[in-house]
Amino acid sequence: MKALVLGLLLFLGAHSVRVFAEGWRTRMRARLGEGAWKGLYSLVSVAGLALVVWGYGAARSEAVLLYTPPVWAKHLAALLTLVAFVMLAAAYVPGNAIKARLRHPMVLGVKVWALSHLLANGMLADVLLFGGFLLWAVLCFRAARARDRAEGTVYPPGRAVPTGVAVAVGVGLWALVAFWAHGAWIGVRPFG
């Protein structure tokens, strides 16, 4: 469990510097240089992610049950993760209406993904992992929206073709993960 917590602190901590310490981040980028800053950021992020993956696997073997989710929660989680994957794709497809409307679809996708997994999983390791990501996403979204307001950021309206591409890519990625990768990589098959 300690590795999971340490990994979450490193990974989410690195991804929270802009939320909680924008001034320090700006000074460090200037002091170290853009390349060195990105290298350090990447190193901490990769180390954190590796600890999260390893720590979550180890923590799952300790299996501390906090709550028993209802059966319907697994079906709802499958639907919500579909929405999360579409939001994730929308973050990277330029000119789509989803990004134009939601502004920060990747962070919202993480929120939906984490919430869906909290609904469907009641072990302590699950609550730490998905609860940590949910808390991070809530704080990150608030900070991003505040930055948008402060900077007067205007998002251009989306177009139909890029929106369709974002939806298609998101659904395709969801299907790949739901029907193959989740079972192959995590050992849990959402649909069987």
N, C-alpha and C positions, 0 to 999 in steps of 0.2 A: 504494500500500500504506500510505503514511503517513496518508492521510485515513481509511482503514478503522481503523487502530490508534487514531488520535486519537478517532474517533467511538465506538469501543468503550470507550475510557477514559472519555469523557464520559458516555455513556449508562449503561454498567454501573457506573461510579463513582457517578453520581447515585443509582442504584438500590441501591448498596451502603452508603450512609452509615449507614443503620440497623444494618447488620451490623457495621461496623467502627468507627463513631464515634457511638454512640447518645447519649452525654452531650453531645457537640458539637452534634448535631442538635437535642436538646432545648433547649439554650441559645440556638441560632440561631433556633429557632421562637419562643422567648419574646422574644428581642431584636428580631427583625424583625416579628413578628406572623404569625399563621397565613396570611393572604392573601398577604403578601409572600413568605413562605417557599415556599408552593405555587407562586407565580408564578416565582420564581427556579428552583425545582426543575423546573418544566415547561419553562422556557426552556432550561436546560442539557440536559434530556432530549430535547427536540425538535431542538436543534442537534446533539446526539450522534447521534440517529437519522438525521437528514439526512446527516451525514457517513458513517455506516455504510452507508446505501443508496448514496450516490454513490461512496464509497471501495470498496465491494464490487464495484460495476459496473466501476469502473476497474481494480481488481486482477484481476478475472476476465479482462480482456483481456491481462494479462501472463502468465497461465497457467503457473505453476510447479508441476509435478507432483511430489507427495511419495510417493504410493502409488497403485496401481491397485486399486480395490475389485472384489471378485468380482461376477459378474452377480446372484447371489442376494441381494446386499446391497441392491439397489434394490427388490426385492420386499419384503424385510424392512422397509426404510425406509417403504414405503407402509403397511404394517400398523402399525408403531410410530407413525407420524404420526396414524393413526386414533385410537389410544389417547391420544395427546397432546391431540388436539382434544376428546375426551370429557372428559379431565381439566380442560382449560381451561374448558369449559362448566360443569363441576361446581363450579368456583370461584365462579361467579356465580348459580347456581340455588339459592336457599335451601332448606334442609331435605332435601337429597339424601344418600343413604347413601355415595356416593363421597367427598364432603367429610367426612362423619362419620368415615369409616374412615381416609382418607389425611391429613386435617387441612389440608394445604396443597397441594391438587391443581394449582393454577396453576404453582407452582414445580416440582413433579414433572413436569407437562406440558412445561415448558421443558426439563427434563433429558432427557426421552424424545425430544422434537423435535430437540434438539441432537445427541444420541447417534445418532439415526437418520440424520441428515444427515452426520455424521462417518463412519458406516459406508458410505454410498453415494457420498461425494465425497472425492477425494484431492488436490485442489489446495491450495496454500498459503493462498489467500484463504478457502477453505472451512474449513480447520483453524483459522485465526485467528478467523473469525466464529463457527463452531459450537463450537469448543473454548472460546472466551471465554465464550459463553453457558452451556456445560456447567459450566465452573468456577464461574461466578457462581451458577448454580442449586444446585450442591452446597453451596457456602458459605452461601447464603441459606436453604436448607432446614435445614441444621444449626442456624443461628442462630434460625430461627423455632421449631424444636422445642425448643431450649434456653429460649427466651422462654416458650413454653407451659408447660414444666415449672416454671420459676421463678415464673410467675404463677398456676399451678394451673388453667390453662385446661381447661375440659371442653366437648367438642363434643357437642351433642344428637344422639341417634340419627336416622338418616335415614329417610325415608318412601318408599314405592314410587313414587307419582306424580311427586314431584320428581326422583327418580332416573331414571325413564323420560324425563322432560323433558330432563334433563341429557344423557342418552345420545342422544336424538333430535336435540337442538340440536348436539351435538358431531359426530355423524355427518353431519348436514346441512352444517355448516361445512366439515368435511373434504372432502366431495364437491364443494362449491363451489370450494374451493382446489385440490384434486387434479385436477379435470376442466376447470377454467377459469382461475382467478385465477393459479395458479402459472405457467402458460404465458404468460398475458397480461401479467403484471407482471414476471416474472423471466426469461421466455424459455426455460424448461425445462418440458417437458410430462412429468409423472411416468408417464403411461400412453399414451405414443405420441408 
